[in-house]
Amino acid sequence: MSASTSQLQALLPRESLLWIFAAQLAVLLPHSIHLPVWLLGAWAVAVYWRLEVFRGRREMPGRLVKLVAVAVVIAGLVLTYRRWFALEPMVALLAVSFTLKNIELVSRRDALLSLMLAYFLAATLFVFEQTIPYAIYGIVCVVIITAALVAQLGRRSARPGRALGLSVKLLAQAIPVMLVLFVVMPRLGPLWAVPQNTKAASTGISDSMSPGDFSELSKSDKPALRISFNGAVPPPEQRYWRGLVYTHFDGRRWSEPGAADGYPRWGRGRSNQRPFGDDGHGDSAGRALPAVGPRYRYQVIQEASHNPWLFALARPDSETRGVRETGDDTLVYRTPVGSRLAYEVRSWPRDSVIDGARLSASEQRRHLQLPASGNPRARAWARARFEEGLDGAAISQALLSLYNRSFTYTLKPPPLGQDTVDEFLFSTRQGFCEHFASSYVFTMRAAGVPARVVAGYQGGEWVEQQEYLLVRQYDAHAWAEIWLPERGWVRVDPTASVAPERIRDGLQSAAAEEFMQDAFLPLHKIAFVSRLRLQWDMVNYRWYQTVVSFDSKRQQGILQRLMGEISPLRMAMFIGIPVLGALLLLLVWLKLSSRGPALPAASRLYLRFCQRMARAGLPRIPGETPGDYANRIERELPRLGSMAARITAAYERAAYADDGLAEKQLRRLVRGFWPMRLSAQPRKPA
């Protein structure tokens, strides 16, 4: 026998190969969003080669071909990713191993190894997304992979109905174990704590702001935040979800140096590792939490933005691991937020700070920075107010009055030239929130008042059914803060002077005619569709609250409610009793299923008659007919002969003639037939 003939005989059956390729394709398809497209092409080439080998048109690749294939894909990964310690290149490396295994897929051992890799690759789907559609698709992938494993048992097992049916049965039996492990297994740190690849595009509010940026965000109705409160809910005019502070202005664009790098200089803020008392006192880096004023406790679920900044009310404090506060009263995460993130926050959203607070000289320079030239009319206006002897609060009020008298709030402001502030203040006088915030901060700085732009979200839609606040991308907003010596940083929203309904009722109410006007399908105008989308968002919110954000704290709470006290003995009982109960039910099911098909009623009654005769000392001989057995009873136990003959006659009519009356008679006769009692009765004299 030649080597090639032996090799062909060792090949897997066609049905097994097709199942393996189907499982691989199901797992790789969703990864095509995150991984390079050429990787899916490499998988297609490997599958094509393997099918050609099965058809006998090619031979299995030799060592040299394998080395070349490995070198090519490794080179592709090196050219695609510059940063290796990130999620995408790690998953891509696993997918490459998964793909290259096809060119040496020969034995069942190779098939099992490939399918085990498929399970791992299916699990990595949840590294990127933990939404309900991904969860459903992940379950489908596991069903297909398990069906591919079943198909390796033989030709008949590869039939679609049998393979899928057995796969569903196996996974259904694993559901109780899965639920128990979900509740009791220690909650480890998530795999997606590994940093995301930096090439991922950021969404939402960016690290800089220029005229028109927030107008673009107003075209998106995608969710940005979901916020649930433990206690009081702030009124609409207090719902300012601050995320970034812009202090540098280059004449057109506001930015924050170091924002894209995760704010390395922001270590001066409070750390989430410091314990706080219930009274809210504490100090870190010379900053104390207020002892009075409104305090809100809430949980924020933030959508993926691929940026490190988080969103919260003013004066935030968070004890969530990986979250820290900055010196500008904002929160940042240790890595860019690549998937939904939940964090707990306490806030004291007051407009003033503690007495005695002051800005350092460096902070003064930072918040008074302006370009050396540009916007001369705005500078002249600010200088005139300063020379009139007005203080910061009075200059602010004069500027807000100017906005209120002469300006228009619009989602489609006219374009601005080089001197953006001058053109907006003295020419177009039409703008969105970034126009008002930018011009306000510039003018206040020109008047010698420290000021800064704050970017975040304002407002949100209250979802009554689930009691949470839904903040969408079109709720993005920019406002200002000025430093007043007697009050500290004070929030000033110039937009509120022009369109107070924007702050009170939201963007859709303030700009009803322009809202989502450029949308391809104006779904927001269809009430049924809006309700349906809101229902779907509530389902997603409940899914994340119940499943995805199930952490060690919630796990301990559930176990304490179930067991009272968490101890090794109680934990063993909590796990062991359900397991023993399941094993007992399995044994009962096996015993019942081993009995075979149920006997007809007449046969069960006659079998009971035979059992009672056996206890009386006259068992039925195997193969003996009912008639012969009745005659033998008549010969050996004459006292029971007549009753045995009547029971036998009734059984034969019920069993062979399908006589319902005979079955009733048989039931009555057997119920009253007790041979031990009849044998013990004295015989009547003749």
N, C-alpha and C positions, 0 to 999 in steps of 0.2 A: 504493500500500500504506500503510495507516494505521500510526501509531506503536504502537498496541496490538497489531496483528497482527505487526509486526516484533519486538516484545518477546516475544510468545508463542513465536515461532519460535526465539528465542535461548535459551529455557529449556532446562535440562539434561533429558535423558531421565529417565523415572520410575525406571528401574532404578538409574541413577547416584545419584539423590537418595536412594533407600532405602538404598543402601550407605553413603552419607555419614552419614545419620542413625543407622544401626546402629553405625558406628564412633564417632560422637560419644557415643551412649548408653553404649557399652561403656567408654569412657574416663571419663565423668562419674559412673557409678554408684558406684565405690568412693570417689570424692571426696565423696559425700554424707555420709560419716561425719565429715569434717573441715570441710567448707564449709557455709554456710547452706543450708537446705532450699529457700528461695525461689529460689536460683539454678537448681536443677533445674527448678522450676516455670517460670522465665523461659525456659529452653531449650525446654520443652514448648510454650509459647506461640509462640515463634519458629518452631518446626518446624510447628506447626499453621497458622500464617499462610502459611508457604512452601508447604505442601501445598494450601492453598486457592488460592494463586496458580496453582499448576500445574493445578488443576481449572478455572481460569477464573472462579472466584467472587469473587476479589479481585484488585487490582492490586498491583504491587510498591510498597512504602511509599516515600513521598516524603521529601524532606530534612527537613521539619518532624517527621514521625513518627520518623525516625531520631534526630534530636536529642533528642526527648522520651524515647525508649527509653534512649539513653545517659545522659541526666540521671537517669532513674529508677533505673537499676542503680548508677550512681555514688553516688547518695544512699543506696541500700541498703547499699553497702559502707561508706560513712562511718558510718552508724548501727550497722552490725554490728561494725566494728573501730575501736577507739580508738587502737591502736598499728599504724602502717603498716609499720615496718621489722621485719617478722616473716614467717614462712613462709606462714601461712594467708592474709593479705591479698594477698601477692604471687601465690600460686597462684590465689586467687579472681579477681584482676584478669586473669590469663591466661584463666581459664575464662569470664569475662565477654566478653572479646574473641572467644573461641571461639564463644560463644553468639550474640552480636549479628551475627556474620558470616552467620548463616542468613537474616536479613531482606534481605540483598542478594546471595544466592547465585544467580547467573544463568549465568555462563559457566564453561567448564572451568578457566579461570585462577582464578576464585573457589573452585572445588572443590579445586584443588591447594593453594591457600593454607589453606583450612579443614583439609585433611588434614595439612598440615605442622604446623599448630597442634595437631592431635590427637596427633602424635608427641611434641611437647614436653609436652603435658599428661599423656600416658601415662608419660613419664619422671619427672614429678613424683610419681607414686605412690610411688617409692622414697625420696622425701624424708621421708615419714612412716613408712614401714614397709619393712624389708628382709628380711622373712620369706619362706619358701618358697612359701606360698600366694600372696602378692603377686607373687613372681617369675613363677609360673606364669600368674597372671592377666595380668601385664604382657606376657608372650609372646603370650597369646591376643589381647590388644588390638592388638599390633603385627601379628599375622596378619590381623586384621579390617581394620585401617587399610590395610595393603598390598593386601588384596583389594579395598577400595574404590578404591584407585588404579588397580588393574587394570581395574576396572569402568568407568573413564572412557575406556577405549580404544575402546569400541563396544558395540552391543547384545549381540552374542554373548559378549563378554568379561564381561558383567554376570551371566551365569548362575552360580549359587552354586558348582556343582562346578568350573567352569573358573576362576573368580576365586580361590576358596580354594586350588585345586590349584596354580595358578601362584604364588600368594603363598607357599605352603609351600615350593615349589621355590626361589624366589628367596631366601628366608630361610635355607634349608638350605645354599645355596651361600655364604652370607655367614658361616656358622659358623666355618670355618677362619680367615678374616680377623679375626673377632671374638676368637677365642682368642689369636691372635698379638698383637693390639692390647692385649688384657687383660694380657698378660705384659710387653710392652715399652713401652707408653705410660707417660709419667711420671705418678706418682700425685699428683694435685692434691688440695687440701683439699676435703672433701666439701661439697656444697651445703647439707646440713642443719646446717652450722655457723652458718647464719643463725638468730637466736633464734626460738624457738617463740612463738606467741601466748600471752599470760599467762592467757587465759581457760580454757586446758586444765586439766582437773581433775587434781590430783596423786594419785598412788597410793603405797601402801606407807606408810612411816613419815613422819609429818608433823612440822611444826616445833614442836609442843607435845604434851603428854601429860597426860591426866586419867584417872581410874579408868574402865576399860571399853574404852579405845582399843585396846590390844593384844589384848584378848579378841576384838574384832571381826576383827582381822587373822588370828587363829587359825582363822577360818572359811574362809580362802582358801588354796587349794593352788597358786596361780599361781607360776611361777618368778620369783625376784627376782634371784639371782646365780648365775653359773656360774664356778667358780674352778679353774684348772689350775695345778699347781705345777711349778716347775723345781728338782727336788731333793726335800728332805724335806717330808713332809706333817705339819702339826701334829696332835697327838692331839685327840680330841673336846673334852676339858676346856679346850683352848686356842683353840678356834674361836669367838672373840668378834669379830664383824665390826662394828666401831663406825662409826657414821655421824653421830650428833648428840650434843651435850652440852647438857643443860638445867641452867641455873643460877638461873633466876628462878622463884619460887613465889608465887602469889597467894592461897593458901589452899586451892585445889582443883586448879589446872592448873600444870604445869611447862612452861616455855618457854625459848627462847633469843632475846633481843632481836636483831632484824636478820636472823634466819634466813631469813624469806620473801624478803628483798631480796638474798640471796646473800652475806650476811656481809661487808659492806664493811669492817668493822674487822679482818678476819682477815688482813690483809696482812703481819702480823708473822711469819707462818709461813715455812717454807722454800719457795723457788721451785723449780720443776722445770727451770729453765734452768741451775742450778748443777751443774758436773761433780763427780762423786764418784769417789774411788779405790776399788779393790777391797776395801780394808780397812774401808770404811764410815766413815772419818773425814770430817769436814766441819763447817762452822759457818756458820749464818745466823741473824741476829737473836739472837745470843748463845746458840744452842742447838747442842750438838754431838751427832752420832750416836754411839752406843755402839761401842766397839771389841771388846767381847766379848759373849757371850750367844748364844742361838739366833737365827739369821737365816733368813728365808723369802723366796724369790723366787716370785712367782706373777702370773698374769694374771687379772683379774676382767672378766667380761662382765656388765654390769649392764643389766637391763631398763629400759625407759622409766619414769620416775617423775615427770617434769615438775618436779623439784626439783634444786637444784644440788649437794646433798651426795652424796658417794660413800661406799663402805664398804670397810674394810680392817682388818687386825689392828692392834694397838697399835704405836706408834712407826713409822708408815708413812713411806715416802719414794717418790715417783713422779717419773719423768722424762718421762712422757707429756705431750705438748703440751696446754696448757689445764688441767692438773691442778696444784693447789698444796696445800700442807699448812697447816693452821691452827695457832694457838697452843694448841689443845686436843687436839692429836694426832689430828685427823681430816682428811679430804681433801674438797675442793670442786672443782667444775668451773666453767669460766668462764661457762657458760650453763646453764639448766635442761636436764636430760637428757630430750630429747624422743623419742629412739629408742635402740636398743641401743648401748651404749658399752663399748669395750674399753680397759683401761688396765693398765699394768705397775706392780707395787708391790714394794718390799722392806720388810720389817718386822723389828723387833727386839722381839717381844712379851714384855718383862720387866715384873715388877711394881714395879720400882724405877727411879729415875733416877740420874744421876751425883751424886757427893758434892758437897756445897756448894750444891745447888739450894735455892732458897727462894721463897716467895710474896711478892710485893710487897703493899703496904698496900691498893692497889685490888683486887688479886686476892683478898686476905683478905676484904674487904667483899663482893666478888661471890659468894664461895663460902660465906659465912655469912648471906646475906640470908634473912630470914623476915618474914612479915607481922607487924604490931605486935601482933596478938591472934589467938586461935584455938588449938584443940588444947591446952588447958591441961594435961591429964593427961600427954600425951607430953612437954611441956616440963618438968613436975615430975619425971617419971621420969629424964629426961636430967640435970636439975639435981642430983638425988640422987646419980647415979653420979659426977658431977663433984665434988661435995662429999665423996665418999668417997675422993677422991684418985686415982681411976683415970685413966690416960692414954688417948689416943685408941684405941690397939690394944685395951686392956682393955675400954673401953666398947663397942667394936665386937663383941668376943667375947661380952659379956654380952647384947647385943641379938640376936646370932645364936643364942645358946643359947635365948633366949625364943622365937624363931621355931621352932626345932627341937622344943621341948617341946610347944607348944600350938597350932600353926597348921596349916591345911590348904591344899593347893594345888589349885585348881579353876578350870575355864574359865568357870564360871557363878557368880561371887561375888555375894553380896547387895548391893543398892544402898546407897550411903553418903550421909549427910546433909551438914550444913554442916561439921562438924569431921571431915573424912575420916580423918585420921591417928588421932585418938582412937577413933573408932568401929571402925576396923580393928584397932588394937592391943589394945583392951580390951573389944570387944564381939563383932563378927562373927568375927574371926580366920580368915576364909576369903578367899583372893584369888588373883589372877594375878600375873605378874611385876611389872607396874607398881605394884600395891599394895605389894609388898614393897620395891621400890626406892624408891618415894616416901616411905613411912613411915621407912625406914632413913635416908635422906638428911636428912629433916626432923629426926629425933631426934638424929642426929650433929651437925647444925648447932646444935640447941638445947643440946647439951653443949659447944659451942665448938670443934668439930672441923670444919675446912673439908671440904665434901663436895659432890658433884654427881651428877646422874643421867646415865647414858649409854644411848643408844638405838641399836639396830642389830639384828643377827641373830646367833643363836647356833646352832652345829652345822651341819647339812647332811647330805645323803645322798650317800655316795661311790658314783659310777658306775664300776664296775670296768672295763667294756668300753672306755670312752673315757678313763678316768683323770682325772676331774674331779669336783668337789664341787658338787652341786646344792642350792642354798639356796632354799627356797620362802617365801611370805609368812607361812605359819603358823610359821616359825622366828623371827619377830620377837620381840625380847627386850629387856628393860630391866634394867640392873644399876647398880651404884654404884661410885664411887671416892672415897676419903678421902685427905686429905693428912696424912702422918706425917713430921715433920721429918727423921727419920733415914733415911727411905726414899722420900720424895716421894709422888707419886700411886700409890695401891695399889688394884687392882681388888678389889671385894668384891661377891659375888653372893648376896644374901640368899635367892634362890630355891633355891640349891644346899643351903642348910641345911634346907629343907623337903622338896624333891623333887630329890635328887641325880641321879635317873634322867633328869630333864629335860635336864640338862647332858651326861650321859654317852650317853644313847640317843635323845634327841629328844622332842618334844612328844607324838608318837603313842604312845610307850611310857609316858610319865609320866601321861597322861590318856586311857587307851585307851577307857574307857567314854564319855567326853564328847567325844572327838575327832571333829570334823566331824559332830556329832550332828544339826545343823540342816540339813545338806545335803539338797537335794531328791532327788538320786540318790546314795546312798552308794557311789560308784564305788571309793573307796579300799579297800572291803572285798572287792572282786572281784579276785582275784589276776591273772586274765588281762588285765583292763582296766588294772590298775596296770602290768603289764609292757609292755603296748602303749603306754601313755602315756610310759613311760620310754624305750622305743625311739624314739618320735617326738621326745622331747626330745634324745636323742643325735643324731638326724638334724639337728635344728635347730642343735645345738652345732657339729657338723662343718661345716654350711653356713656358719655365721658365721665359724668359724675359717678356712675355705678361701677363701671368696668375699668376704663382706662386709668382713672386717677385713684384706683383702689390701692392706697399705700399702707405702710406699716401702722400708721396711727389709726386709720379706719379699721384695719384688720384686728388690732388689739381691742378696739371698742366692740366689734362684733363678737369676738371670742369671749370677752368679759361678760357681755350680755348673755351669751349662751352657757358659759361654764361658771360664771361668778368670779372665779379666780384662775389665772393661768398658771398651771403647774405641770411638771412632766407626767404625773399620774393622771390628772384630768385630761391632759392632751392625748395620752395614750388611750384612755377610755373613749374620748370623743372620736378618735379615729378608729379604734378597734371595734367598738360596738356596731357601728354601721357596716364595717367589713365582715364581721361575723354574721350579722343579719343577712347580708347579701349572699354569703357562702351558704347559709342555711336555706335560703330561698332557692339557690341554685341546686342544692342537693335534693330538695323536695321536687323541683321541676324535673331533674334527671330521673328521679324515682318514678314520678308519674308518667313521664314520656317513655320510660322503658317497658311499661305494661302493654304496649301495643294498642291496637284499636279496641274500643269499648264493645263488649258483647251485647247482643239483643236482650231485651228484658226477659223473654222466655228462657233463654239459655242461662242468664244469671240466676233466675229462680230455681231452675233444675240443678244448677251447680250447688246452690245452697242446700237443696235436698240431699245431694250426694255427700256433701261435707257432714251433714248431720248423721247420715247413715254410717259414715266412716267412724265418727265418734261412738256410734253404737256397736262397733265391732265388725261391721260388714262393709268394707270399702269397695268401690267400683273398680273392676279390673280394667287396665288400659286396653282400648279397642273393643270393649264390651258394649253391645247395643243397649239402648234404654229398655227394650222389651226383654232381652235376656237377663238384664240386671234385675228387672221386676220379678221374673220367674224365679231367679236364684233367691231373692228375698223371701218369696212365698215358700220355697222349700226349706230354707234354713231358719227363718223367723216367721212362722205362720201368723203370729199375732199382728205383724206389720204388713202382711201380704196384701190385704185388700186396699189399705191406704196407699201403698206403693203403686199398685195397679192403677188406681184412680189418678194419682199424680202423673204417672207415666203417660196415660191416655190423654190427659189435659195438655201435657207438654208437647206431645206429638201433633195434636191438632193446632196448638198455638204456633209451634215452630215451623211446621211443614205446610199447614193449610191456611196460615195467616188468619186464624180465627180469634177475633178480639174477645168474644165471650169466654173462649177456652183460656185465654191469658188471664182474665179476671178470676176464673175459677182456679187456675193454677196458683195465682197469688194468694187466694184465700186458703187453699189446701196446705201450701207450704208454710203459711203463717201459723197454722194450727198443728203442724206436724212436728212432734218432739218424741223421737223414737225411744229415748232413755226413759221418759215418763210412761209411755205406753207399755214398754217392756216390764216396768216395775209394778204395773197394776195387776191385781189378782184376776185370774181367768174365771169368767162366769161358768157355773155348772151347766152341763148340757140339759 
